Amino acid sequence: MEQRPEDQDGPAAAGGPPTCYRHPDRETGIRCVRCERPVCTDCMIDASVGFQCPRCVREGSGTGHHPAASRPRTLAGGGVAADPRLVTKILLVLNLGVFIAVSVAGRPLLDDLLLFGRGPTGGPAAGVEGVAEGQWYRLFTSVFLHQEVWHIAFNMLGLWWLGGPLEAALGRLRYLALYLLSGLAGSASTYWLSAANQGSLGASGAVFGLLGATAVLMRRMNYDMRPVLVILAVNLVFTFNPWGAIAWQAHLGGLIAGALLAAAMVHAPRAHRNAVQFGACALMLVVVVAIVLGRTAALN
């Protein structure tokens, strides 16, 4: 296909911010969600997720022959969904459902689902239980477990505010993988760094993973980083408070995992995007398993 003069990519100053591909004199931090060309505010066109450039809109309407024109993709290469918050809504419902179930069933269900490495349950004659005894499911179930109203309220607000934009930018499958692996990384960090009989629960590790991913995404899009850095700083102050009531281990593990996974997802080369992204997810899962095996061996 012959390239029109208006479609030729505009140059960017060496080491400087990108410029609009149709107006090389205009700096911009906005990119087309399909082809990732930089576009200025005059050229960007609203899409179901983010913005598209005039060339992709024209080709998508049938005037061009771009092979990907009929397959709109998110920044990370995921499919563009009609409801960009569907997975976030499902996660909210799951967390609220578990909270209600525990509120009704009481302490026995809480003891069966929370995370601890090794501790007594069910009375003195019941022996010990925990991840070290082979109950690895606790690493997962504890991510959806809350006991106090204020606890689930803060985590669900964080999930809603951070999760929706990330789901739209990454796509459903990648977003879900990031959320679950961040939560598992938070659980593994808690199991590794906390006392074996210290119980832990909550979606904080997964939510901190979303916070780390948001910072990476905003950097990738050349957005102003100050708001997310302020939010991160405030959360870290609360995490490392002198009263020690918050499991900082889960927050730290989730934050690191979320940032690393997001970096792999939004910076993966387009030619090998799927291999890099899902390879990073598999590697994170291997790290989690290695941490759990190492800690279990130390306890036994």
URCOR-V88107 format. One line per field, one symbol per residue. ss: DSSP state (~ for helix, > for strand, _ for the rest). psi: psi as a letter, one per 20 degrees, with the letter a starting at -180 (. if undefined). A space follows every 10 residues. Layout:
BEGIN
ss = ???
psi = ???
END
This chain:
BEGIN
ss = ____~~~___ ________>_ ______>___ >______>__ ____>>____ >>_~~~~~~~ ~~~_______ __>_____>_ _____~~~~~ ~~~~~~~~~~ ~~~~~_~~~~ ~~~_>___>> ___~~~_>>_ ~~~___~~~~ ~~~~____~~ ~~~~~~~~~~ ~~~~~~~~~~ _~~~~~~~~~ ~~~~~~~~~~ ~~~______> ___~~~~~~~ ~~~~~~~~~~ _____~~~~~ ~~~~~~~~~_ _______~~~ ~~~~~~~~~~ ~~~~~~~__~ ~~~~~~~~~~ ~~~~~~~~~~ ~~~~~~~~~_
psi = pppqhiippq qqqpiaqqqp iiniioqqjp qpigijqpqr hhhqpprhob qqrhghgghh ijiakphjhj mpqrhjjrqp qhnjjghggg hgggghghgg ghhghbhghg hhhrpqgprp qkrhiibqra hhjjmhhhhg hhhjpqhqgh ghgghhgggg ghgghghhhh qggggggggg hgghhgghgg hgirqhjoqq rqjhgghhhh ghhgggghgh jkrpigghhg gggghhghgl qiikipnhgg gggggggggg ghghgijpph hkggggghhh gggghggggg gggggghhh.
END
